[in-house]
Amino acid sequence: MKQRRKNVRENKQESLKRKSVSVKQRRKNVRENKQESLKRGSVSVKQRRKNVRERQARELKEKERQRLLEEKERQREEQRKQRLAKLRDVQKAVENYDEDARASEANKQKELEKQEAVARAAQSLAKDKLDKYINAIRAEVLEKWAWGEESGGLAVYYEIRLSDAGDVININISRPSGNPAYDESVRKAIQMASPLMRNDPPDATFFQRYFADGVNIEFKF
């Protein structure tokens, strides 16, 4: 009986001891689990923060890459616009040059036509003026001409050199009429009529240009 009681007490003590150990173990396990959980939580927070920083870094890097691409594209577009502007300027300069060249050529042509018209007018006036003096010489020679026969349309050409006062310096026959007597009569009449153009002498410039070196005149009376 005593032994059984002793065994019961021992069993109870053993059971209490095991329960006590079990409770301690459970508490230890709980503490360890909490610590592990806290540790994992701490590691998880750090990892999340690290991940956030890495993501932000990647986003910043991507934004910088996009900015650089956009800047390069903007520069290329600006360069293209500048090239187009230069090309337009060159084309405009060429067009202006061509227009100026055409206008200049047209002005030159107009000026040339004007000068030619002036020259023709001057030549016409000079010819009319020369014809006037030659006709005056013919009239003065005709007054001195003595010919008792019909001239029959005879014509003789004389080159006459005159002094500034109209005096006959030299007479050279340039084309005979075929009738020496007619030619001689005209030559004598020219000498007798000297000085020529005495009533209306030409100005010095005109005289030097058309009479000083000799003038060829047809005499057909």
C-alpha positions, 0 to 999 in steps of 0.5 A: 500500500505504501509502495503504491502511494509512493509510486503514485506520488512519484508519477504525479511528480514526474507528470508535473515535471514533464508538464513544467518542462513542456510549458517551458519548452512551449514558452521557449518555442514561442519566444523563438518563433516571435524572435524569428518572426521579428527577424524575418519581419525586419529582414522583409522591411529592409528588403522592401526598402532595398527593393523600393530604392532599387526600383526608384533608381531604375525609374530615375535611370529610365527617366534619364535615358528617356530625357537623353533620347528626347534631347537627342531627338530635339537636337536632331530636329533642330539641326534638320530645321536649320539645314532646311532653313539654310537650304531655303536661304540658298534657294532664295539667294539663287532665285534672287540672283537669277531674278537680279540677273534677268532684271540686269540683263533686261536693263542692259538690253534696254540700255543697249537698245536706247543707245542704239536708238540714240546712235541711229538718231545721231547718225541720221542727224549727222547724215542729214547735216552732212547732206546739207553741207554737201548740197551747199558745196554742189550749189556753190560749185554749180554757180561757178561751173561753165559747160556749154554742152549737155552733160547727158547725166555725166557724174564725176566723184572728187575727194576734196580736202578743205581748210578750217576756213573752207578753202580747197586744199586738195582735189583728187578725182576718185571716180571719173565720169568717162568724159575728161572735159566734163571732169575738168570743168567740174574741177575748175568750178570747185577751185573757183568756188573756194572757199566753200560753205562760206555762208553757213560753215559747220562747227569745228567738231563736225568739220574735223570729223567729216571734212578735215581728212577729205570728203568724197562728193558726186557732181552730177549736173 
